[in-house]
Amino acid sequence: MLLPQKIHHSWENFLTDEIQRELEIIESKLVEPFNPIHHDVTLRFLEVDLNQVKVIWLGQDVYPAPGAATGRAFETNKIQSWTEPFQQVSLKNIVRLIHKTYMNITAYENIYSYAQIKKAIENGEFPIASYGMWFDQLEAQGVLFLNTTFTCEANKPNSHKKIWAHFSEVLLQYISKSHPDIHWFLWGNEAQSHLNHITTGHYHLSRHPMMCSNKYEDDFLKATCFGKTWHLIHWLG
């Protein structure tokens, strides 16, 4: 079952008979096992009140490791705390940019490493919400963590990209046309390739947070997306 049990009424106009038929076709193409393992979170975004969304982080594929995907872009079930070891480099760099913005760091060479940020969290210098609460608190403020491919074969990234392509196009067109004031965080070429479907809104463009370097003019750690939206979202959670 791809649809969550509790769909917010703000999505009623999107979930037309045609869209629901398309989802039935998509579901018929999915062969077990696939991620997310808990299929009730596959289209988790439908639980969110679209009328309250202020910012969208546009992700790509769900995490391919079994049990990692949660239905939210960039969130993983594989970690419980900011200070424990984890592999998701993009998430680490997102936290680094939030820290840079919060601390008003301007020089690239002064940006904290993630190891330094862990110490700052432990000593209370950087009061970000606990990992277990952070995504919930940002979502409650109006952040939608949206992927464009909602499933994949276990351990096979992008294996279902074509299956979801048309649905994602229609979804992005619907959101952008019906809610033109949303801020879109489009990090990397894949996210920015959807700009022809996101016809209205405020765009925040940069390289993807996976790989950061001062040599890139549009490097993620130089992005101003959090600073320009701090009046909308308290990014520490």
C-alpha positions in Angstrom: 0.0 0.0 0.0 1.7 3.2 -1.2 -0.8 5.7 0.3 -0.5 6.5 4.0 -3.5 5.8 6.2 -4.0 9.4 7.2 -3.9 11.7 4.1 -4.3 15.4 4.9 -7.3 17.0 3.3 -5.1 19.6 1.7 -4.1 17.0 -1.0 -7.6 16.2 -2.1 -7.4 18.2 -5.3 -4.2 16.5 -6.2 -5.4 12.9 -5.6 -7.7 12.8 -8.6 -9.0 9.5 -10.0 -6.3 9.7 -12.7 -3.5 10.1 -10.1 -4.9 7.2 -8.0 -5.0 5.0 -11.1 -1.4 5.9 -11.9 -0.4 4.9 -8.4 -2.1 1.6 -8.8 -0.1 1.0 -12.0 3.1 2.1 -10.2 2.4 -0.3 -7.3 1.9 -3.2 -9.8 5.4 -2.6 -11.1 7.1 -2.8 -7.7 8.6 -6.2 -6.8 9.3 -7.1 -3.2 11.6 -6.4 -1.4 11.8 -2.7 -2.0 12.5 0.4 0.1 11.0 1.8 2.2 10.3 -1.5 3.9 7.4 0.1 5.8 5.3 0.9 2.8 2.9 3.1 4.8 5.6 5.8 4.7 6.3 5.6 1.0 4.2 8.7 0.2 4.6 10.2 3.6 4.4 13.7 2.3 0.6 13.2 1.9 0.3 13.4 5.7 1.6 16.9 5.7 -0.7 20.0 5.5 0.4 21.4 2.1 -1.2 24.7 3.0 1.3 25.1 5.8 4.4 24.2 3.8 6.9 27.1 3.5 10.1 25.3 2.4 10.7 22.2 0.3 13.9 20.2 0.4 13.9 18.4 -2.9 15.7 15.1 -2.6 16.3 12.4 -5.2 16.1 8.7 -4.5 15.2 7.0 -1.2 18.1 5.5 0.8 18.9 2.1 -0.8 20.1 0.4 2.4 17.3 -1.8 3.8 15.6 -0.2 6.8 17.2 3.3 6.1 14.4 5.1 4.3 11.8 6.9 6.3 9.7 8.5 3.6 11.4 11.9 4.2 14.2 13.1 2.0 17.6 13.1 3.8 16.3 11.4 6.9 17.6 8.0 7.8 16.6 5.4 10.4 20.2 4.3 10.6 21.2 6.8 13.2 19.8 7.9 16.6 22.1 10.8 17.6 24.1 13.6 15.9 27.2 12.5 17.9 27.3 8.8 16.8 29.2 7.7 13.7 27.1 7.7 10.5 27.8 7.6 6.8 25.4 10.2 5.3 27.8 12.9 4.1 25.0 15.1 2.7 23.3 15.2 6.1 26.5 16.1 7.8 27.1 19.0 5.4 23.6 20.2 5.8 24.2 20.5 9.6 27.6 22.2 8.9 25.8 24.9 6.8 23.2 25.4 9.4 25.9 25.8 12.0 27.8 28.2 9.7 24.7 30.3 9.3 23.8 30.2 13.0 27.3 31.2 14.1 27.5 33.9 11.3 30.7 32.4 9.9 31.8 34.1 6.7 35.2 32.7 5.9 35.1 29.3 4.2 38.2 28.2 6.1 36.5 28.8 9.4 33.6 26.5 8.7 33.5 23.7 11.3 34.2 20.1 10.4 31.5 17.7 11.4 33.8 16.4 14.2 34.0 20.0 15.6 30.3 20.3 15.4 29.8 17.1 17.4 31.9 18.7 20.2 29.9 22.0 19.9 26.7 20.0 20.3 28.0 18.1 23.3 29.2 21.3 25.1 26.0 23.2 24.3 27.6 25.7 21.9 25.3 24.6 19.1 21.8 23.9 20.4 20.4 22.0 17.5 17.5 19.7 18.5 18.2 16.0 19.0 18.3 13.9 15.9 15.2 12.1 16.9 13.2 15.3 17.1 14.8 17.6 14.5 13.0 16.4 11.4 9.7 16.4 13.3 10.2 19.9 14.5 11.2 21.3 11.1 8.3 19.6 9.5 5.9 21.1 12.1 7.3 24.5 11.2 6.5 24.0 7.5 9.4 22.1 5.9 8.5 19.3 3.5 11.3 16.7 2.9 10.3 15.5 -0.6 11.9 13.0 -2.8 11.2 12.6 -6.5 11.7 8.8 -6.5 9.8 7.2 -3.7 11.0 3.6 -3.8 14.0 1.6 -5.0 15.1 -2.0 -5.0 17.1 -2.8 -1.9 20.8 -1.7 -2.4 20.1 -0.5 -6.0 19.9 3.3 -6.1 17.7 4.9 -8.7 16.3 1.5 -9.8 12.8 2.9 -9.8 13.5 6.4 -11.2 11.6 5.8 -14.4 8.6 4.2 -12.6 8.1 7.5 -10.6 9.2 10.0 -13.3 5.7 11.1 -14.6 4.1 11.1 -11.1 6.8 13.3 -9.8 6.5 15.7 -12.7 2.7 16.1 -12.1 3.3 16.4 -8.3 5.9 19.2 -8.6 3.7 21.1 -11.2 0.7 20.8 -8.8 2.6 22.1 -5.8 4.3 25.0 -7.5 1.1 26.2 -9.3 -1.1 25.9 -6.3 1.4 27.3 -3.7 3.5 29.8 -5.5 5.2 31.3 -2.3 7.1 28.1 -1.3 10.8 28.3 -1.1 12.5 25.4 -3.0 15.9 24.1 -1.9 17.3 22.7 -5.1 20.7 21.2 -4.3 22.6 19.6 -7.2 21.9 19.0 -10.9 19.3 16.3 -10.3 17.1 18.6 -8.2 17.6 21.5 -10.5 16.6 19.4 -13.5 13.0 19.7 -12.3 12.9 23.5 -12.6 10.9 23.1 -15.8 8.1 21.5 -13.6 8.5 24.0 -10.7 7.0 26.9 -12.5 6.6 29.3 -9.5 8.2 29.8 -6.2 11.4 31.1 -4.6 14.5 29.1 -5.8 17.6 28.4 -3.7 20.2 26.8 -6.0 23.6 25.3 -5.1 25.7 22.2 -5.6 24.6 19.0 -3.9 25.8 18.7 -0.2 27.4 15.4 -1.0 30.8 16.9 -2.1 31.9 20.3 -0.8 34.9 22.4 -1.8 35.9 26.0 -1.7 36.9 25.7 -5.4 33.3 25.7 -6.5 31.6 29.0 -6.9 28.2 27.5 -6.1 29.5 25.2 -3.4 26.8 24.0 -1.0 28.6 25.4 2.0 28.5 28.9 0.4 24.7 28.7 0.0 22.5 31.2 1.7 19.3 29.1 1.7 19.1 28.8 5.5 20.0 32.4 6.2 17.4 33.7 3.8 14.7 31.6 5.3 15.5 31.8 9.0 12.6 34.2 9.5 10.3 31.4 8.3 12.0 28.3 9.9 14.1 28.1 13.0 16.6 25.7 11.6 17.9 24.4 14.9 14.5 22.8 15.4 
